[in-house]
Structure formats: C-alpha cells, structure tokens
Amino acid sequence: MGRHLKQTDLAQLRTSEQAKGNTELQSAYEAIAALHETVGVLQKEVQTLKEGEK
C-alpha cells in the first residue's frame, strides 16, 4: 500500500511539473510570436526609410 501511494505521489508530481512546463512553453511561444511580429513591423519601417532616401 505504501509503495502505491509513493507511485501516485510521483505521478501527481510529474503531472504538475508537465503542466508547469507546458505553461512556460506556451509563454515562450507567445513571446516568439510577438517578437516575430515586431521584426516584421521594423522591417517595413526600414524599407520605408530606404525608399525615402532614394
């Protein structure tokens, strides 16, 4: 019985760690998407400035 409880506790710990990891991963993906969008905007601004110099 004690062994079963330990395995259950370990399973719950793994599950909570995976959920935490998924949250962190989701946050990372959102940050990457925001940076990608920012880079696109900056590239358009640079292109506009280059065209203005001509």
PyMOL Python script that loads the backbone (N, CA, C, O; Angstrom):
from pymol import cmd

cmd.read_pdbstr("""\
ATOM      1  N   MET A   1       0.835  -1.194   0.000  1.00  0.00           N
ATOM      2  CA  MET A   1       0.000   0.000   0.000  1.00  0.00           C
ATOM      3  C   MET A   1       0.875   1.250   0.000  1.00  0.00           C
ATOM      4  O   MET A   1       0.607   2.188  -0.752  1.00  0.00           O
ATOM      5  N   GLY A   2       1.914   1.278   0.830  1.00  0.00           N
ATOM      6  CA  GLY A   2       2.812   2.430   0.893  1.00  0.00           C
ATOM      7  C   GLY A   2       3.480   2.691  -0.444  1.00  0.00           C
ATOM      8  O   GLY A   2       3.639   3.839  -0.857  1.00  0.00           O
ATOM      9  N   ARG A   3       3.865   1.627  -1.110  1.00  0.00           N
ATOM     10  CA  ARG A   3       4.513   1.774  -2.418  1.00  0.00           C
ATOM     11  C   ARG A   3       3.556   2.393  -3.432  1.00  0.00           C
ATOM     12  O   ARG A   3       3.955   3.233  -4.239  1.00  0.00           O
ATOM     13  N   HIS A   4       2.306   1.978  -3.388  1.00  0.00           N
ATOM     14  CA  HIS A   4       1.302   2.519  -4.299  1.00  0.00           C
ATOM     15  C   HIS A   4       1.121   4.023  -4.069  1.00  0.00           C
ATOM     16  O   HIS A   4       1.012   4.794  -5.023  1.00  0.00           O
ATOM     17  N   LEU A   5       1.092   4.424  -2.818  1.00  0.00           N
ATOM     18  CA  LEU A   5       0.945   5.846  -2.517  1.00  0.00           C
ATOM     19  C   LEU A   5       2.130   6.636  -3.046  1.00  0.00           C
ATOM     20  O   LEU A   5       1.957   7.733  -3.579  1.00  0.00           O
ATOM     21  N   LYS A   6       3.323   6.092  -2.905  1.00  0.00           N
ATOM     22  CA  LYS A   6       4.507   6.792  -3.399  1.00  0.00           C
ATOM     23  C   LYS A   6       4.446   6.940  -4.916  1.00  0.00           C
ATOM     24  O   LYS A   6       4.762   8.004  -5.448  1.00  0.00           O
ATOM     25  N   GLN A   7       4.045   5.890  -5.607  1.00  0.00           N
ATOM     26  CA  GLN A   7       3.941   5.971  -7.065  1.00  0.00           C
ATOM     27  C   GLN A   7       2.887   6.991  -7.477  1.00  0.00           C
ATOM     28  O   GLN A   7       3.075   7.729  -8.444  1.00  0.00           O
ATOM     29  N   THR A   8       1.790   7.030  -6.747  1.00  0.00           N
ATOM     30  CA  THR A   8       0.741   8.003  -7.035  1.00  0.00           C
ATOM     31  C   THR A   8       1.261   9.421  -6.813  1.00  0.00           C
ATOM     32  O   THR A   8       1.012  10.314  -7.622  1.00  0.00           O
ATOM     33  N   ASP A   9       1.981   9.621  -5.715  1.00  0.00           N
ATOM     34  CA  ASP A   9       2.551  10.940  -5.430  1.00  0.00           C
ATOM     35  C   ASP A   9       3.516  11.355  -6.531  1.00  0.00           C
ATOM     36  O   ASP A   9       3.513  12.505  -6.971  1.00  0.00           O
ATOM     37  N   LEU A  10       4.341  10.409  -6.973  1.00  0.00           N
ATOM     38  CA  LEU A  10       5.286  10.713  -8.057  1.00  0.00           C
ATOM     39  C   LEU A  10       4.548  11.052  -9.343  1.00  0.00           C
ATOM     40  O   LEU A  10       4.948  11.964 -10.067  1.00  0.00           O
ATOM     41  N   ALA A  11       3.485  10.333  -9.627  1.00  0.00           N
ATOM     42  CA  ALA A  11       2.696  10.594 -10.834  1.00  0.00           C
ATOM     43  C   ALA A  11       2.072  11.980 -10.769  1.00  0.00           C
ATOM     44  O   ALA A  11       2.050  12.705 -11.763  1.00  0.00           O
ATOM     45  N   GLN A  12       1.565  12.345  -9.593  1.00  0.00           N
ATOM     46  CA  GLN A  12       0.972  13.676  -9.444  1.00  0.00           C
ATOM     47  C   GLN A  12       2.031  14.756  -9.593  1.00  0.00           C
ATOM     48  O   GLN A  12       1.778  15.800 -10.193  1.00  0.00           O
ATOM     49  N   LEU A  13       3.223  14.506  -9.045  1.00  0.00           N
ATOM     50  CA  LEU A  13       4.320  15.468  -9.163  1.00  0.00           C
ATOM     51  C   LEU A  13       4.715  15.639 -10.627  1.00  0.00           C
ATOM     52  O   LEU A  13       4.907  16.761 -11.097  1.00  0.00           O
ATOM     53  N   ARG A  14       4.835  14.527 -11.339  1.00  0.00           N
ATOM     54  CA  ARG A  14       5.181  14.603 -12.770  1.00  0.00           C
ATOM     55  C   ARG A  14       4.125  15.380 -13.552  1.00  0.00           C
ATOM     56  O   ARG A  14       4.450  16.208 -14.402  1.00  0.00           O
ATOM     57  N   THR A  15       2.868  15.102 -13.254  1.00  0.00           N
ATOM     58  CA  THR A  15       1.773  15.787 -13.942  1.00  0.00           C
ATOM     59  C   THR A  15       1.827  17.280 -13.687  1.00  0.00           C
ATOM     60  O   THR A  15       1.664  18.072 -14.615  1.00  0.00           O
ATOM     61  N   SER A  16       2.055  17.675 -12.441  1.00  0.00           N
ATOM     62  CA  SER A  16       2.101  19.111 -12.133  1.00  0.00           C
ATOM     63  C   SER A  16       3.320  19.763 -12.782  1.00  0.00           C
ATOM     64  O   SER A  16       3.239  20.906 -13.232  1.00  0.00           O
ATOM     65  N   GLU A  17       4.444  19.056 -12.835  1.00  0.00           N
ATOM     66  CA  GLU A  17       5.633  19.598 -13.486  1.00  0.00           C
ATOM     67  C   GLU A  17       5.416  19.738 -14.987  1.00  0.00           C
ATOM     68  O   GLU A  17       5.861  20.715 -15.591  1.00  0.00           O
ATOM     69  N   GLN A  18       4.734  18.765 -15.594  1.00  0.00           N
ATOM     70  CA  GLN A  18       4.451  18.843 -17.032  1.00  0.00           C
ATOM     71  C   GLN A  18       3.535  20.015 -17.332  1.00  0.00           C
ATOM     72  O   GLN A  18       3.739  20.730 -18.312  1.00  0.00           O
ATOM     73  N   ALA A  19       2.528  20.215 -16.496  1.00  0.00           N
ATOM     74  CA  ALA A  19       1.610  21.335 -16.700  1.00  0.00           C
ATOM     75  C   ALA A  19       2.369  22.651 -16.576  1.00  0.00           C
ATOM     76  O   ALA A  19       2.146  23.578 -17.355  1.00  0.00           O
ATOM     77  N   LYS A  20       3.260  22.732 -15.600  1.00  0.00           N
ATOM     78  CA  LYS A  20       4.072  23.929 -15.417  1.00  0.00           C
ATOM     79  C   LYS A  20       4.954  24.150 -16.643  1.00  0.00           C
ATOM     80  O   LYS A  20       5.069  25.271 -17.139  1.00  0.00           O
ATOM     81  N   GLY A  21       5.572  23.082 -17.126  1.00  0.00           N
ATOM     82  CA  GLY A  21       6.423  23.174 -18.305  1.00  0.00           C
ATOM     83  C   GLY A  21       5.644  23.613 -19.521  1.00  0.00           C
ATOM     84  O   GLY A  21       6.137  24.409 -20.321  1.00  0.00           O
ATOM     85  N   ASN A  22       4.431  23.104 -19.674  1.00  0.00           N
ATOM     86  CA  ASN A  22       3.607  23.481 -20.817  1.00  0.00           C
ATOM     87  C   ASN A  22       3.235  24.961 -20.749  1.00  0.00           C
ATOM     88  O   ASN A  22       3.182  25.636 -21.777  1.00  0.00           O
ATOM     89  N   THR A  23       2.978  25.464 -19.548  1.00  0.00           N
ATOM     90  CA  THR A  23       2.657  26.879 -19.382  1.00  0.00           C
ATOM     91  C   THR A  23       3.846  27.732 -19.778  1.00  0.00           C
ATOM     92  O   THR A  23       3.699  28.735 -20.476  1.00  0.00           O
ATOM     93  N   GLU A  24       5.027  27.327 -19.329  1.00  0.00           N
ATOM     94  CA  GLU A  24       6.244  28.067 -19.676  1.00  0.00           C
ATOM     95  C   GLU A  24       6.498  27.998 -21.176  1.00  0.00           C
ATOM     96  O   GLU A  24       6.910  28.984 -21.786  1.00  0.00           O
ATOM     97  N   LEU A  25       6.254  26.842 -21.764  1.00  0.00           N
ATOM     98  CA  LEU A  25       6.441  26.677 -23.201  1.00  0.00           C
ATOM     99  C   LEU A  25       5.453  27.550 -23.970  1.00  0.00           C
ATOM    100  O   LEU A  25       5.821  28.172 -24.966  1.00  0.00           O
ATOM    101  N   GLN A  26       4.222  27.600 -23.521  1.00  0.00           N
ATOM    102  CA  GLN A  26       3.212  28.438 -24.155  1.00  0.00           C
ATOM    103  C   GLN A  26       3.615  29.910 -24.082  1.00  0.00           C
ATOM    104  O   GLN A  26       3.475  30.649 -25.056  1.00  0.00           O
ATOM    105  N   SER A  27       4.112  30.323 -22.929  1.00  0.00           N
ATOM    106  CA  SER A  27       4.569  31.706 -22.768  1.00  0.00           C
ATOM    107  C   SER A  27       5.726  32.000 -23.711  1.00  0.00           C
ATOM    108  O   SER A  27       5.798  33.085 -24.288  1.00  0.00           O
ATOM    109  N   ALA A  28       6.618  31.053 -23.866  1.00  0.00           N
ATOM    110  CA  ALA A  28       7.754  31.234 -24.765  1.00  0.00           C
ATOM    111  C   ALA A  28       7.274  31.374 -26.214  1.00  0.00           C
ATOM    112  O   ALA A  28       7.760  32.233 -26.950  1.00  0.00           O
ATOM    113  N   TYR A  29       6.330  30.540 -26.614  1.00  0.00           N
ATOM    114  CA  TYR A  29       5.790  30.633 -27.978  1.00  0.00           C
ATOM    115  C   TYR A  29       5.125  31.988 -28.210  1.00  0.00           C
ATOM    116  O   TYR A  29       5.276  32.586 -29.275  1.00  0.00           O
ATOM    117  N   GLU A  30       4.394  32.464 -27.214  1.00  0.00           N
ATOM    118  CA  GLU A  30       3.735  33.768 -27.344  1.00  0.00           C
ATOM    119  C   GLU A  30       4.767  34.886 -27.468  1.00  0.00           C
ATOM    120  O   GLU A  30       4.580  35.821 -28.246  1.00  0.00           O
ATOM    121  N   ALA A  31       5.844  34.792 -26.710  1.00  0.00           N
ATOM    122  CA  ALA A  31       6.904  35.802 -26.789  1.00  0.00           C
ATOM    123  C   ALA A  31       7.565  35.770 -28.159  1.00  0.00           C
ATOM    124  O   ALA A  31       7.851  36.820 -28.736  1.00  0.00           O
ATOM    125  N   ILE A  32       7.809  34.586 -28.679  1.00  0.00           N
ATOM    126  CA  ILE A  32       8.419  34.451 -30.010  1.00  0.00           C
ATOM    127  C   ILE A  32       7.497  35.035 -31.073  1.00  0.00           C
ATOM    128  O   ILE A  32       7.956  35.730 -31.979  1.00  0.00           O
ATOM    129  N   ALA A  33       6.209  34.760 -30.969  1.00  0.00           N
ATOM    130  CA  ALA A  33       5.245  35.291 -31.942  1.00  0.00           C
ATOM    131  C   ALA A  33       5.230  36.819 -31.893  1.00  0.00           C
ATOM    132  O   ALA A  33       5.177  37.473 -32.935  1.00  0.00           O
ATOM    133  N   ALA A  34       5.275  37.390 -30.683  1.00  0.00           N
ATOM    134  CA  ALA A  34       5.285  38.846 -30.543  1.00  0.00           C
ATOM    135  C   ALA A  34       6.557  39.431 -31.144  1.00  0.00           C
ATOM    136  O   ALA A  34       6.506  40.457 -31.823  1.00  0.00           O
ATOM    137  N   LEU A  35       7.690  38.792 -30.901  1.00  0.00           N
ATOM    138  CA  LEU A  35       8.944  39.274 -31.475  1.00  0.00           C
ATOM    139  C   LEU A  35       8.922  39.184 -32.998  1.00  0.00           C
ATOM    140  O   LEU A  35       9.403  40.083 -33.687  1.00  0.00           O
ATOM    141  N   HIS A  36       8.367  38.109 -33.512  1.00  0.00           N
ATOM    142  CA  HIS A  36       8.273  37.939 -34.964  1.00  0.00           C
ATOM    143  C   HIS A  36       7.451  39.072 -35.578  1.00  0.00           C
ATOM    144  O   HIS A  36       7.813  39.623 -36.618  1.00  0.00           O
ATOM    145  N   GLU A  37       6.356  39.407 -34.932  1.00  0.00           N
ATOM    146  CA  GLU A  37       5.506  40.500 -35.409  1.00  0.00           C
ATOM    147  C   GLU A  37       6.263  41.830 -35.356  1.00  0.00           C
ATOM    148  O   GLU A  37       6.188  42.633 -36.285  1.00  0.00           O
ATOM    149  N   THR A  38       6.984  42.050 -34.268  1.00  0.00           N
ATOM    150  CA  THR A  38       7.765  43.288 -34.116  1.00  0.00           C
ATOM    151  C   THR A  38       8.829  43.395 -35.199  1.00  0.00           C
ATOM    152  O   THR A  38       9.036  44.465 -35.771  1.00  0.00           O
ATOM    153  N   VAL A  39       9.499  42.291 -35.479  1.00  0.00           N
ATOM    154  CA  VAL A  39      10.526  42.294 -36.532  1.00  0.00           C
ATOM    155  C   VAL A  39       9.898  42.648 -37.872  1.00  0.00           C
ATOM    156  O   VAL A  39      10.481  43.410 -38.642  1.00  0.00           O
ATOM    157  N   GLY A  40       8.732  42.113 -38.159  1.00  0.00           N
ATOM    158  CA  GLY A  40       8.044  42.428 -39.414  1.00  0.00           C
ATOM    159  C   GLY A  40       7.736  43.909 -39.531  1.00  0.00           C
ATOM    160  O   GLY A  40       7.929  44.505 -40.591  1.00  0.00           O
ATOM    161  N   VAL A  41       7.261  44.502 -38.453  1.00  0.00           N
ATOM    162  CA  VAL A  41       6.953  45.939 -38.448  1.00  0.00           C
ATOM    163  C   VAL A  41       8.235  46.747 -38.657  1.00  0.00           C
ATOM    164  O   VAL A  41       8.257  47.696 -39.441  1.00  0.00           O
ATOM    165  N   LEU A  42       9.293  46.367 -37.957  1.00  0.00           N
ATOM    166  CA  LEU A  42      10.560  47.091 -38.101  1.00  0.00           C
ATOM    167  C   LEU A  42      11.129  46.960 -39.507  1.00  0.00           C
ATOM    168  O   LEU A  42      11.687  47.918 -40.041  1.00  0.00           O
ATOM    169  N   GLN A  43      10.992  45.787 -40.109  1.00  0.00           N
ATOM    170  CA  GLN A  43      11.470  45.609 -41.481  1.00  0.00           C
ATOM    171  C   GLN A  43      10.718  46.529 -42.442  1.00  0.00           C
ATOM    172  O   GLN A  43      11.320  47.091 -43.357  1.00  0.00           O
ATOM    173  N   LYS A  44       9.416  46.685 -42.243  1.00  0.00           N
ATOM    174  CA  LYS A  44       8.634  47.589 -43.087  1.00  0.00           C
ATOM    175  C   LYS A  44       9.086  49.032 -42.891  1.00  0.00           C
ATOM    176  O   LYS A  44       9.184  49.792 -43.854  1.00  0.00           O
ATOM    177  N   GLU A  45       9.361  49.408 -41.643  1.00  0.00           N
ATOM    178  CA  GLU A  45       9.832  50.771 -41.372  1.00  0.00           C
ATOM    179  C   GLU A  45      11.182  51.025 -42.028  1.00  0.00           C
ATOM    180  O   GLU A  45      11.405  52.092 -42.600  1.00  0.00           O
ATOM    181  N   VAL A  46      12.077  50.058 -41.950  1.00  0.00           N
ATOM    182  CA  VAL A  46      13.392  50.196 -42.587  1.00  0.00           C
ATOM    183  C   VAL A  46      13.225  50.344 -44.092  1.00  0.00           C
ATOM    184  O   VAL A  46      13.871  51.187 -44.715  1.00  0.00           O
ATOM    185  N   GLN A  47      12.367  49.533 -44.668  1.00  0.00           N
ATOM    186  CA  GLN A  47      12.135  49.611 -46.112  1.00  0.00           C
ATOM    187  C   GLN A  47      11.585  50.982 -46.489  1.00  0.00           C
ATOM    188  O   GLN A  47      11.996  51.555 -47.497  1.00  0.00           O
ATOM    189  N   THR A  48      10.673  51.506 -45.705  1.00  0.00           N
ATOM    190  CA  THR A  48      10.103  52.831 -45.963  1.00  0.00           C
ATOM    191  C   THR A  48      11.198  53.904 -45.891  1.00  0.00           C
ATOM    192  O   THR A  48      11.256  54.804 -46.728  1.00  0.00           O
ATOM    193  N   LEU A  49      12.054  53.792 -44.886  1.00  0.00           N
ATOM    194  CA  LEU A  49      13.147  54.756 -44.755  1.00  0.00           C
ATOM    195  C   LEU A  49      14.124  54.673 -45.926  1.00  0.00           C
ATOM    196  O   LEU A  49      14.591  55.698 -46.421  1.00  0.00           O
ATOM    197  N   LYS A  50      14.427  53.474 -46.359  1.00  0.00           N
ATOM    198  CA  LYS A  50      15.332  53.291 -47.519  1.00  0.00           C
ATOM    199  C   LYS A  50      14.734  53.915 -48.769  1.00  0.00           C
ATOM    200  O   LYS A  50      15.439  54.556 -49.548  1.00  0.00           O
ATOM    201  N   GLU A  51      13.442  53.730 -48.958  1.00  0.00           N
ATOM    202  CA  GLU A  51      12.772  54.297 -50.129  1.00  0.00           C
ATOM    203  C   GLU A  51      12.761  55.812 -50.054  1.00  0.00           C
ATOM    204  O   GLU A  51      12.835  56.479 -51.086  1.00  0.00           O
ATOM    205  N   GLY A  52      12.672  56.365 -48.864  1.00  0.00           N
ATOM    206  CA  GLY A  52      12.678  57.820 -48.679  1.00  0.00           C
ATOM    207  C   GLY A  52      14.036  58.433 -48.981  1.00  0.00           C
ATOM    208  O   GLY A  52      14.108  59.603 -49.356  1.00  0.00           O
ATOM    209  N   GLU A  53      15.105  57.679 -48.828  1.00  0.00           N
ATOM    210  CA  GLU A  53      16.455  58.171 -49.091  1.00  0.00           C
ATOM    211  C   GLU A  53      16.742  58.265 -50.584  1.00  0.00           C
ATOM    212  O   GLU A  53      17.606  59.039 -50.995  1.00  0.00           O
ATOM    213  N   LYS A  54      16.049  57.507 -51.383  1.00  0.00           N
ATOM    214  CA  LYS A  54      16.347  57.450 -52.824  1.00  0.00           C
ATOM    215  C   LYS A  54      15.936  58.720 -53.529  1.00  0.00           C
ATOM    216  O   LYS A  54      16.116  58.839 -54.741  1.00  0.00           O
TER     217      LYS A  54
END
""", "prot")
cmd.dss("prot")
cmd.show_as("cartoon", "prot")
cmd.util.cbc("prot")
cmd.orient("prot")
